[in-house]
C-alpha cells in the first residue's frame, strides 16, 4: 500500500516537471517572437534618413556688354555670377556665324584671335554716326537700350535692360532699327549675305585703281570722271553710285552696274568743241589739240579700191553688227598692252592725204613689223568678228565689255574665230599687208560706242587708272 502511494507521488512529481518545462519553453518562444526585429513594441526602429541639403539657387547671370567684331563674329560678356555650389558661371559667349549660335569662350581665347589689319575701305560701309539709340520697340513694348551697335546703316544689334538676364539677350535688326528680332531670321541672314557681297564688290573694284588713295577718291559718293580733263579723240570713263543716264554729244548713254558702282564710257569725237561740260555735279574740261598731217602715195589700183562703195558698205554692215552688242560688264581687270612692239609709222589723229587728196583722219595707230610677227590680244575679251574684209584685209574685233572694242587689221593670218574668249597676250593673228595696205603692219585702234578712241590712252593703263584730279 505504501508502495502504491509512493508510485503515485513519484508520477505527480514527473508530471509537474514536464508541465514546468513546457511552460518555460512556451514563455521562451513567446519572448523570442515578441522581441524579433520589426515585431511588436520592443522592435528596434530603423535609423532616420538624413535631411537633404537644399540646392542653392544659382545667381542669375546678367549680360553686361557685347561687341560685334564683324558681320559674322562677336561676343557677349556676362556678370561673373557664382552659384551656391561655388562654381563660376560662364562669363563670355562668342559667335562665329553671325549670331545664329553662341558658345562659351574665355578672355584668353578672344585674346588669341589675330587682330585684323586696318581696313582702308572700312569707311565705305560704316554706318552713319547718328545711329546711337536710347530705346527701341520689341514685340509692341518699348525697352530701354543698355548698349547698341550698328555694323551698317541697316544691320545692328542691341542689348536692353529688360533682356539682360535672358539666355539670349541680344536683339538684331536688318532694317535700320524699324523692327527687331530675338533670333537671326532669314531676313537678317540675307541682309548679312548681301552686305558681305557688297563689301567683296568694293574690294574687287578698289583693286582696279592705281592706289588705295585713288580707290578712296573713286569710291566716294557722287559722280566721278576718269579723267576730268580730256582732248578730242580721247575718251572718259564715268562712275556714279546708282543707275542713271548721261547725255553726251547728242547720244544718251546708260550707266551699267559693275561691282559697287555704275559706269559708262563717253567717247570724245574729233568734232567735240573745247570747253567745260557738266556731267552730274562734275565739270569735264575738253581742251583743244592739233594733229599732224600725213601724205601717202599709192598706186592707182589701190586708190581705186576706195571707189567700190558697195563692197565697202557690205563690210560695214558686218562690222556694225559685230559691234552692236557688248558684254554688260568690264571683261578686263588689268592694264592694256600693245599688240606688237612695232615701229610707229602713223600716230593716232593724223590728217591723211592720199595722192595729194584729203582722205580722212587716221583714227588708229599703225605699227610696222615683219610679216608673220605674232599679234597679241591687247586685253581679255571675246572675238566678235574674225574674217577677211575688203579694205582692212584679215581683221579681228574683240569685245572688252561696256561698249569697248579693239580692232586689228591687215593681218596675214587669223588665229581665232568668232566666239573665242581670249586672255591678254594670247596670239590672235600674224602681221601682214592684206587689204588697203602699203606694207606689212598692224592697223590698231579702239572703238567706244562706235566712236574711235586713241589707243595711247590704254597702253600700260586702263580706264580705271586714267588720272583723277
Protein Blocks (a to p, Z undefined) as FASTA:
>chain_A
ZZmmmmmmmmmmmmmmmmmmmmmmmmmmmmmmmmpghiajkbccdddddddddddddddd
ddfbdcdfbfkbccddddfdddfkopacdfbdcdfegomaccdddfklmmmpccddddfk
lmmmpccfklpcfbdceehiacddfbdcdfbfklccdddfklmmpmblbccdfehomacc
fbdcfklmmmmmmmmmmmmmmmmmmmmpmbfklmmmmmpgcjddddfbdcehiacddddf
bdcdddeehiacddddehjbccddddddfkbccddddehjbccdddddddddddddddfk
lmmmmmmmmlmmmmmmmmmmmmmpccfbdfbfbdcddfbacddfbdghiacdeehiafbd
cdbddddddehiacddfbdcddfbdcddfklmpaddddeejhiacddehiabdcbdehia
cdehiafbdcdfehjdfbdcddddddeehiacdfklmgopafklgccZZ
